[in-house]
Amino acid sequence: MEGQELEPRSITNLPVGSNFVVGGYGFSRINTLLDSAFPIKEIDSRVHTVAGAYVRSINFFGLSSKIDIIVPYFAGHYEGEYQGREIGINRSGFGDIRMRFSFNFVGSKAMDASEYQKYSPDFVSGLSVQVIAPTGFYDSQYLINIGSNRWVIKPQWGVAKNYEKWILEGYLGVWLFGENNHFLEGNSLEQEPLFTIKGHAIRTMKSNRWMSFSAGYAVGGNTKINGTLRETQISTLRLAFMYALPISKAGSLKFSAISGIRFQKGSDYNSLAVAYQYKWLDKKEMLKLK
């Protein structure tokens, strides 16, 4: 978490009836500094992630809108020092499902495929709300789990400005965490809001190729264990590069690299990922193009 999700073009307008399926794989090396109250102070992780996603554009009261769902699967090896000795454990399983609704309220009305062909974006602004459901594998006997065993709501506001071959995007968001009443053998875990700011510079190229340079900063997220506030404020910076390469009329590959540092608690995070995306239009929308 920690605001490291850097998603360029998430505010991009799409014709109504567009559908996307995405499958991806990522490998991450993560060093996490924990609360001093825990028996393990620091964890080094090597995590493999496989994720599937579905995105659909819709008409929301005349506004360009999208719904999406992401289902991740994680397999990781975690190492740390416990009571003076090195330990290593493996965890694998499905993570928490993520569902999001987004709509643009400035600069991008809902359009069918024929209207979209004539569309030239300038300034766009929109809102999104993502809900993370506690569906992932979780066992309160373990400090390290795949799922979080709590609900999370993430509202976000974004803007985008088009400059010929460049698109500049900015986002402000906040993570709002529910309570985990079964944290580490029956304890209660609460977390204060985590605030994020993110920016993307996107360079469009010939043949629908594009690349992006991204940065994101997150701060906040202090935790309470059984009502006692801990010194666990997160402060992290993330940098990312992404390259999108169409390989067919409907399919494309996306390659990404993410790296960052922590200034207080949280994670140092380095990741490489590749994803395949396939898109299609609803049949009735295709007919409008003929």
Sequence and secondary structure as in RCSB ss.txt:
>XXXX:A:sequence
MEGQELEPRSITNLPVGSNFVVGGYGFSRINTLLDSAFPIKEIDSRVHTVAGAYVRSINFFGLSSKIDIIVPYFA
GHYEGEYQGREIGINRSGFGDIRMRFSFNFVGSKAMDASEYQKYSPDFVSGLSVQVIAPTGFYDSQYLINIGSNR
WVIKPQWGVAKNYEKWILEGYLGVWLFGENNHFLEGNSLEQEPLFTIKGHAIRTMKSNRWMSFSAGYAVGGNTKI
NGTLRETQISTLRLAFMYALPISKAGSLKFSAISGIRFQKGSDYNSLAVAYQYKWLDKKEMLKLK
>XXXX:A:secstr
 TT    TTTT    TTEEEEEEEEEEEEEEEE  TTSS  EEEEEEEEEEEEEEEEEEETTEEEEEEEEEEEEE
EEEEEEETTEEEEEEEEEE   EEEEEEEEES B   HHHHTT    EEEEEEEEEE S S   TT SS SS SS
 EEEEEEEEEEEETTEEEEEEEEEEEE  EEEETTTEEEEE  EEEEEEEEEEE GGG EEEEEEEEEEE  EEE
TTEE S  EEEEEEEEEEEEE SSSEEEEEEEEEEEESSBEEEEEEEEEEEEEEEE HHHHHTT 
